[in-house]
Amino acid sequence: MVYIKTIWQYMLVLFFVLALNFALPRIAPGTPATYLAGVDVQVMSEAEIQRMLHEFKLDLPVLEQFKHYILGIFRKDLGLSVIYGQPVWNILMDRLPWTILIMGAALCLSAFLGVLIGVIGAWKRGGTRDVGALVLVMFFGSVPPFWIAMLLITLFSATLNWLPSFGAYAIAAVPGTWAYTVGVLRRLILPVATLTIVKTGSMYLTTRSSMIISMEEDYILLAHAKGLKEKTVVFSHALRNAVLPIYTNVMVNLGAMVGGTAVVETVFSYPGIGNTIYESVRARDYNLLQGSFLVISVSILLCNLIADLGYPLLDPRVRRKGAAA
């Protein structure tokens, strides 16, 4: 019953997200024709403007447009892209895997490093390593991602010439070949390194804070009193009970990184959803921009739903509280 109630709540939120995603481009300054044709609309005749609006179903009443928009989502029809002249759905499905690739790799690395350093920092808090890690985290957490990306490009691409600085694969390579795979992996290193550096700090701070609170609980004193080894107490008892905030941080970052990679993807010319947003904004591609926002919104909601449904599995106390409510 708790699961069904949670799912219905997210379905309601999803409806409002879809409505907001539909409305935002339409309440922005300018007309749909301006978004579709840019400055060229000034030299177009009224008949040409109406023909263009009819092609994209923008001459219909707003409620009728919203109906086509909702039905189009279920039919995988998000309209045509002005930039590419292709269905928006196909473009997004082609680019989403690239974003998932760098996002997944960066999230796994940042979670592993952040949790490991955070646990050690809480265990040895106040020590030289803990203070040093805290200073580094605060420094890298305060600098913009594009600055880190440019530093990595300058060092590893321009100076050392070790790694390529743009794209997702070698243009001449044939998909499925070893050369293509190697090219993808080499071009993955710098974007993933940038996102890992940016995201590790958040994981570290969450883990460290949660671990410090957990290690001050009575059951930790009891574990010490039983004569258990320090590592066993830290990793088997304290970390196990500090996992909920860490899990929440991972799931929130997972959803946010679908759109949050925009800056990094743009710097490295990586063909993901983030770079697609940048291209659609520059070209005023009405449908592609709306479709990109839809993917980001659904990703964030889906990750939050998975997080909510996963809490009772990680901590039975959450399940009991939900049942009591």
N, C-alpha and C positions, 0 to 999 in steps of 0.2 A: 504493500500500500504506500509506503514511504517513497519507493522508487517511482511508482506511477505518478504520485503528486509532484515529485521533482521534475519528471519528464514533461508533465503538462505545464508547469511553470516556465520551463525553458521554451516550450512551443509557443507560449504567449509572448515571451520576450522576443523570440525569433520573428513573430508576425510584426511586432513594432519595429524591429530592426529592418525588416524588408520594406515596411512603409517609409521609414526614415531614409533608407537608401534610395528609394524611389523619389522621395521629395527633395532631397538635398540638391541634386543638379538642377532641378526645376525652379527652386527658389533662389538660386545663385543669380548675380547680376547678368543681364544680357538675355538674349532669346535663344531657343534651340538652334535656330539657323546660324547664329553667331558661333555656337559651339561646334557645329558640324562643318561649317565652311570657313570660319575664321574671318580674316579681312576680306576674303573674296566675296562675302555676302554683300558688300557695298556695291559691287559691279554686277550683281545678279539681278535678273528681272523678277517680278513678282511671281510669274508662272514657274520659273526655275526654282524659286524658293519653295513654293507650294509642292512642286514635284518632289523635291528633296525631302521635305517634311513628311509627305505621303509615303515615300519609300521606307522611312524609319518609323512610320505609324505615329508621328508626332503631331499630326493634324487632327487627331481624334480628341474627344473630351478627356479630361484628366482621369475620371473614373474608368473610362474605357481603356485608357493607356495602362492604368494600374492593373486592370483585369488581364490584359495581354501580358503584362510584366510577370504577374504571379503564375499564370498558365505557362508562360515561356520558360520559367525556371524548371517546372516539372517536365516540360518537353525538351529540355536542354537547348532552348532557343532564347538567347540573350541579345539577339539582333546582330547586325553587321558592324564590323570595325571600319571606321572611316580611314584609318591609316593603312590597314592591310587589305581591306576589301574582302575579308573572310569572316565566318561566324565567330562571334566573341567566345562562345563556349569552346570551340576548337583551339583558339589561341590560348585561353586560360589553361586548358587541360594539357597543352604542349609545354607550358611554362611552369605550371605548378610543381611537377616532379623535380625541376632544377632547384626551386626554392626549398622543397622538402629535403633534398639532398644536402645542401649546405646548412640548412636549419637543423636537421637531425644530427649531422656530424658535429656541429658546433655545440648543440645542446648536450649531447652525450659527453663531449670532452669537458665542457664547462661544469656540468653537474658532477662528473667524477673528480675533477680538480678542486672545485669549490667545496664539495663535501669532505674530501680528504684533508685539505688544508684547514677547513673549518673545524673538523673534529680534533685535529692536532693542535690548532690554536686554542680551542676551549680546554683541551687536556693540559696544555702547557701555558695557559693564559698568563699574561704579564711578563713572559720571557722575551728574549731577544728575537726569536723567530716569529713569535706572535705579533709583536710590535712591528717588525719589518714587513710581515705579510699585510698587516692592517694599513700601513702607510702606502704600500704598492696598490692595494685594492682601492683606497680612497683616491689615489692619483689617477689610475686608469679609469675609475668610475666617473671622474670629473671631466675627462677629455672627450670630445666628440668622436664618434666612430670613424668619420672620414679622415680625421687627422692621423689616427692609427693606421688606417688603410694606406694613406699616402706615404707614411714612414716605411711601411713594409714594401710598398712598390719601389720606393727610392732605393732601399737597401738591397732587396733580393732580386729585383728586376732590372732597375737602371744601373746600379753599381756592380753587383756581383753577377748579374745575368744568369741567375740560377732558375728562375721561375717565370712563366708568362704572366702578364699583368692584366689581361682582359680576355673576355669570352669564356665559354664553357667547354669548348672542344676545338681541336685543330680543324680548320676549314677543309683541308684536303683529305682528312682521314675518313675512312669508310666506317659507318656505324657497325658495331659488332666485332671489329677487328681489335687486335692487341694494341696497335698504335692509337686507335680511337680511345680505348680504355685508359691507356697511359696518359694521353692528352687531357682527358677529363679529370683524372686524379691530380695531375700537376696543376691544373687550373683551379682545383678545389682548395689547394693548400692555403693560399693567401686570404681568400674570403673567410674560410673557416677559422683561420688563425685570428683574424680581426674580430669576428663575432665571439670567439672563445675568450679573448682578452676582455672584451666588453662585458660579457655575461658572467664570467667567473666570479667577479666581485659580489654580485647579488647573491649567488649561491653560497659563497663563503660567509658573508655577513649573516644570512639566514641560518645556516648550519651552526655557526659559532654561537649565536645568540640562543638558539634553541637548545644546543648542547649544554651551555652554561646553566640554563634553567633546569634542565633534566638532571645534571650532575649534582644539584643541590637538594634533590628530593630524598626522602627518607629511605626509599628502597636501595639507593646507591650506598648509603651508609650501612645498610644491612648487608649488601653484597661485599663490602669491604670487611665487615665484621666476620663474614663467613670465611675470609681468607682467600677470596678469588683474586686472580692475577689482575693487575691494573688494566692491561689491554682487554681482557675479557669483560671487565666492568664497563669500560668505555665503549667498545664496539658492539658487545652483545646486549648490554642492558641500557646504557644511556642513549646510544644512537637509535636503538629500536623504538624507544619512547619519544624520541625527538623527530621522528620521521614525518609527521603530518605537516608541519610548516615547510619542510624541504620538498615534500611531494606537491604541496600547493604551489610553491615557487616554480617547480619544474613545469607543471601543467599550465600555469599562467604564462610563463615564458614561451612555452610551445605554441600557444595560440597567438600571442603577440608577435612572435618572430616571423610569422607568415607575411605580415605587412611591415614589421619592424626592420626587415632586411633591405628596405628600399634604398637607403643611403649607401650601404655596402655594395649592393648589386649595381647601383648606378656608377659608383667609382670604378668597379671592375668590369663594367659592361656585361654583367652576368644576366642571361635571359630568364629571369624569374619574375614572380608576381610584383615584387617591389619595383624593378626596373620598368615593368609594364605600366605601373601607375605613373611613373615619371614621364614615360613616352606619351601616355594618353592625356596627361595634363598639358604638356607642351603642345600637342597637336589638337587639343580640345576635342578628343574622341569621346563623345558623350556616352556611347554604349559600352566601350571598353573600360572606361573609368568606373562606370556603375557596376559592371561585372566584376572588376577587381575588388571594389569595396565589398561586394557581396561575398566573395571568397574569403576575405579577411574576417568579416563579421561572423560568418558561419563557422570558421575555424576557431575563433575565440570562444563562441558559444559552445561548440562541441567539446573543446578541451576543458572548459569549466564544468560541463555536464559530466564528463568522464571523471573529473576530480571529485565532484559531489558524490557520484555513485561509488567511487573507490574508497572514500573515507571509512565506511563501515567495515570494509574488508581489511583495512590496515589497523583499525582500532575498534574493537567490539563496543567500547564505551559510547562511540558515536551512534552505533546501531541502537543501543538501549535508549539513548536520549531521544532519537528519532521516533522510536516506538512509543515512548512515554508521551511525546508531544502529540 
